[in-house]
Amino acid sequence: MLDYSVKGKRIELVHTDDPYTKLKKGDKGTCQFLFNNLGSLVLQVKWDSGSNLGLIFGKDDFNWLDKEFE
Protein backbone atom coordinates (compact mmCIF):
# COMPACT_ATOMS: atom_id res chain seq x y z
CA MET A 1 0.00 0.00 0.00
CA LEU A 2 1.27 3.48 -0.88
CA ASP A 3 0.57 6.46 1.36
CA TYR A 4 0.58 9.82 -0.45
CA SER A 5 -0.05 11.99 2.64
CA VAL A 6 3.53 13.32 2.45
CA LYS A 7 3.48 14.10 -1.30
CA GLY A 8 5.09 17.46 -2.02
CA LYS A 9 6.61 17.92 1.45
CA ARG A 10 10.23 19.04 1.51
CA ILE A 11 13.05 17.42 3.49
CA GLU A 12 16.77 17.89 4.06
CA LEU A 13 19.12 14.93 4.40
CA VAL A 14 21.05 14.59 7.65
CA HIS A 15 22.54 11.11 7.16
CA THR A 16 22.28 7.95 5.09
CA ASP A 17 24.74 5.08 5.16
CA ASP A 18 23.80 3.90 1.65
CA PRO A 19 27.22 3.17 0.10
CA TYR A 20 25.99 3.71 -3.47
CA THR A 21 24.44 7.18 -3.24
CA LYS A 22 26.11 10.48 -4.02
CA LEU A 23 23.71 12.32 -1.71
CA LYS A 24 25.31 14.21 1.14
CA LYS A 25 24.26 16.03 4.29
CA GLY A 26 22.22 19.11 3.45
CA ASP A 27 20.81 17.82 0.15
CA LYS A 28 17.12 18.63 -0.26
CA GLY A 29 14.29 16.73 -1.85
CA THR A 30 10.53 16.45 -2.33
CA CYS A 31 8.61 13.56 -0.80
CA GLN A 32 6.63 11.34 -3.16
CA PHE A 33 5.01 8.69 -0.94
CA LEU A 34 5.50 6.27 1.96
CA PHE A 35 5.51 2.49 1.65
CA ASN A 36 6.34 -0.60 3.65
CA ASN A 37 9.27 -2.66 2.38
CA LEU A 38 10.03 -5.89 4.22
CA GLY A 39 8.80 -4.44 7.52
CA SER A 40 10.54 -1.07 7.16
CA LEU A 41 8.74 2.21 6.48
CA VAL A 42 10.34 3.92 3.47
CA LEU A 43 9.94 7.56 2.43
CA GLN A 44 10.40 7.80 -1.34
CA VAL A 45 12.08 11.08 -2.27
CA LYS A 46 12.76 12.91 -5.53
CA TRP A 47 16.01 14.69 -4.68
CA ASP A 48 16.87 18.06 -6.23
CA SER A 49 20.05 16.44 -7.56
CA GLY A 50 17.98 14.01 -9.64
CA SER A 51 18.34 10.97 -7.38
CA ASN A 52 15.26 8.98 -6.34
CA LEU A 53 16.67 7.35 -3.21
CA GLY A 54 14.14 6.34 -0.56
CA LEU A 55 14.95 6.86 3.11
CA ILE A 56 14.29 4.20 5.74
CA PHE A 57 12.71 5.42 8.97
CA GLY A 58 14.88 4.49 11.95
CA LYS A 59 17.98 4.03 9.79
CA ASP A 60 18.35 7.22 7.73
CA ASP A 61 18.05 10.71 9.21
CA PHE A 62 16.41 13.79 7.73
CA ASN A 63 14.69 17.00 8.78
CA TRP A 64 11.26 18.12 7.62
CA LEU A 65 11.41 21.57 6.03
CA ASP A 66 7.61 21.88 6.22
CA LYS A 67 6.86 23.00 9.78
CA GLU A 68 3.63 20.98 10.01
CA PHE A 69 5.67 17.73 9.96
CA GLU A 70 8.24 18.60 12.62
C-alpha positions as CSV (number, residue, x, y, z in Angstrom):
1,M,0.0,0.0,0.0
2,L,1.3,3.5,-0.9
3,D,0.6,6.5,1.4
4,Y,0.6,9.8,-0.4
5,S,-0.1,12.0,2.6
6,V,3.5,13.3,2.4
7,K,3.5,14.1,-1.3
8,G,5.1,17.5,-2.0
9,K,6.6,17.9,1.5
10,R,10.2,19.0,1.5
11,I,13.0,17.4,3.5
12,E,16.8,17.9,4.1
13,L,19.1,14.9,4.4
14,V,21.0,14.6,7.7
15,H,22.5,11.1,7.2
16,T,22.3,8.0,5.1
17,D,24.7,5.1,5.2
18,D,23.8,3.9,1.6
19,P,27.2,3.2,0.1
20,Y,26.0,3.7,-3.5
21,T,24.4,7.2,-3.2
22,K,26.1,10.5,-4.0
23,L,23.7,12.3,-1.7
24,K,25.3,14.2,1.1
25,K,24.3,16.0,4.3
26,G,22.2,19.1,3.5
27,D,20.8,17.8,0.1
28,K,17.1,18.6,-0.3
29,G,14.3,16.7,-1.9
30,T,10.5,16.5,-2.3
31,C,8.6,13.6,-0.8
32,Q,6.6,11.3,-3.2
33,F,5.0,8.7,-0.9
34,L,5.5,6.3,2.0
35,F,5.5,2.5,1.6
36,N,6.3,-0.6,3.7
37,N,9.3,-2.7,2.4
38,L,10.0,-5.9,4.2
39,G,8.8,-4.4,7.5
40,S,10.5,-1.1,7.2
41,L,8.7,2.2,6.5
42,V,10.3,3.9,3.5
43,L,9.9,7.6,2.4
44,Q,10.4,7.8,-1.3
45,V,12.1,11.1,-2.3
46,K,12.8,12.9,-5.5
47,W,16.0,14.7,-4.7
48,D,16.9,18.1,-6.2
49,S,20.1,16.4,-7.6
50,G,18.0,14.0,-9.6
51,S,18.3,11.0,-7.4
52,N,15.3,9.0,-6.3
53,L,16.7,7.4,-3.2
54,G,14.1,6.3,-0.6
55,L,14.9,6.9,3.1
56,I,14.3,4.2,5.7
57,F,12.7,5.4,9.0
58,G,14.9,4.5,11.9
59,K,18.0,4.0,9.8
60,D,18.4,7.2,7.7
61,D,18.1,10.7,9.2
62,F,16.4,13.8,7.7
63,N,14.7,17.0,8.8
64,W,11.3,18.1,7.6
65,L,11.4,21.6,6.0
66,D,7.6,21.9,6.2
67,K,6.9,23.0,9.8
68,E,3.6,21.0,10.0
69,F,5.7,17.7,10.0
70,E,8.2,18.6,12.6
